[in-house]
Amino acid sequence: MKRPFESTQTDYAAAPGRSETTPWLQHTRWAELFRNRSIEIIAATAKLPASQWSRKYLLGQWQGLDFWSSAETEARLQVILRGLDLMFNRTRATLDRTPYISRCWLNTYTKDAFWPHGFRVIPSFKKYLAIWKRFICFVFRVLQYPPRQHQEVYNLRLESNEVKMIQHILYLVGQLQLGEDGNVSDSQGDQHLGFQDPNQSYPSCIG
């Protein structure tokens, strides 16, 4: 059975019986969440960016028009995912250097004696990390569109504090990109980083 994010063609509305009867889909309620929405776009939005992507990425079609992720968003995702790999590589290296007894204490819930099983990386770590990366790609790609399309295309509601947190991450990524390129002046500011006043119109990613 394919997971919903692995499918690029399935239309849940067209096949309600098959899509809604599996225990996994009943538990996640994805058939209900994404009903009458483009599974092609949703699946493409959760895809990891290829390392060579430096241009806009076609997610699919919405209301007869091409639906794009901008080149800026794809470049930022590459930076974010590289940072995520770096963070976990450092934590794993720290864990490898941590003495066994200390790792046992980290894995212990009592104060008088440690549990003789050291804290370790679980075998499914890479799979969990890959899923989180895809989720990060999904959320950051969705954010580039107006709030109305968050609901219409993805049925996703982001709270204001969540949007602010994501925008702060994008700001930091933009600063890293400025440091790498050295050819974008500070005077360009938020326009280069992709932030806009809520009352201004959004750049078109459709067409």
Summary of the structure (lengths in Angstrom):
residues: 207
radius of gyration: 20.8
end to end distance: 33.8
largest distance: 65.7
contacts: 497
relative contact order: 0.11
helix: 56%
strand: 6%
